[in-house]
Amino acid sequence: MKHSSSKVVKSEKTHKRKKKDLTIEEQIVAISELAETSPFEALQKLYKLKNSVEESFELLVLESELLLHPIVLEQFDDGAVDAARQALEKAIKLQPNKLASNYFNLASISEFDESMQLFAQGITVLEKELRKAVEMGEEKVVKRLKREMSKALLSKAETIQNYDHITPDLEKESQRCLETAIQIDPKDTVSLQGIASFQLSRSHSLMLDIADGNFPDPASRERARAEAEQLRTQAKQNIVESVIQWNKNLDENEDGEDTEDEDPSVSPPSITEQLQACQMLVDLHCSEHAMPVLRHLRDLDDQNFDVLFFQALGYSDIGKPRHAADCAAEALKLYMKEDPESKALIEKQLERFSDWKALCSMPKPTEDELDEESDFDDDEESEDEDDDEDESEDSSEDDENDMQNDEGKEKNGMDVEHGSMEVEE
């Protein structure tokens, strides 16, 4: 018994020592992971680590990313921005040819003229990395860098569009950035989503300018309205194409197929990017494409306010008011548990969606009422099952009749396969 007790003590000491002996790199990774759920706690741990070790490029980059986290910015505002600027300037000075995102993050908190220079410097760093990756034949790195390039160009175009003193030359530069971003990798799903986001944002801005009377003469007002409508149509095409591609790949992955060598251009983006895609689809009244994604995200985490929020709006958009009210009631429960900082961010988000208040005022439906109003996906699945049964019956009859005829069997097999493909589509 004594021997066993000493083993436990020894084990605890070993565990403590191992925990203490984490390398700086491992501690940085741990803090980065913590930042996803608790940015303030992560920031505290980072400063504690900075006080005990020598300042490094990696620590400065992580510090800037944490300080520019939306929740941290909401709390500290200018203080966080100033500290992030100092960290980024130090990181760039230490390693000017590494990590183009440092230039882009610094551009996002700088004055317009300086931000244009920073975008140019960051894009130059990306171009060098891209050329090197192409020469080395590193396809996955090439794909990632192309995405980063597309994102940087879109960010530059958006910065120009938000500038108060935009000139015809700047307008042309913004358009060039958008066109180049599209050309870099026109089939990449994440890039398509970024392009759609820019187009939708620009469309909203134009409509706000029209409402504010920034186009006084009728001709310019009509041109702006036509451009806004065209951008909205293009955004719809791009986001729907993007989501269909990676959602299809997501379904294939769930079937247990090996995904090690899958094409990253159709891999599902991060959960945050998936939610952003759903927001755009709901905004564009294409909620039927958002619902399968939201169902998948809710299976992963049924305590996510954003998922329930967009499910509520999506169900409302496709004419399922009871399911919409049910999701809204669940979302409200989660909202009430949030801390004040998170509530403030959520309230800003809710301002854009006028349907939300109406959904929240509806009583939560009973299980029977939900069963009466069939789920959007259930309708589709039942139709697919009926089609599959019909196909199965037809193929059985054909197989019986053509049992002695090999050629007939082959033909029938092709027909059945073609039929099942149509059902999937």
Buried (B, 14 or more C-beta within 10 A) or exposed (E): EEEEEEEEEEEEEEEEEEEEEEEBEEBBBBBBEBBEEEBBEBBBBBEEBBEEEEEBBBBBBBBBBBBBBEBBBBBBEEEBBEBBBBBBBBBBEBEEEEBBBBBBBBBBBBEBEEBBEBBEBBBEBBEEBBEEBEEEEEEEBBBBBBBBBBBBBBBBBBBBBEBEEBEEEBEEBBEEBBEBBBEBBEEBBBBBBBBBBBBBBBBBBBBEBBEEEEBEEEEEBEEBBEEBEEBBEBBBBBBBBBBBBBBBBBEEBEEEEEEEEEBBBBBBBEBEBBBBBBBBBBBBEBBBBBBBBBBBBBEEEEEBBBBBBBBBBBBBBBEBBBBBBBBBBBBBEBBEEEEEBBBEEBEEEBEEBEBBEBBBEBEBBEEEBBEEBEBBEEEEEEEEEEBEEEBEEBBEEBBEEBEEEEEBBEEBEEBBEEBBEEBEE
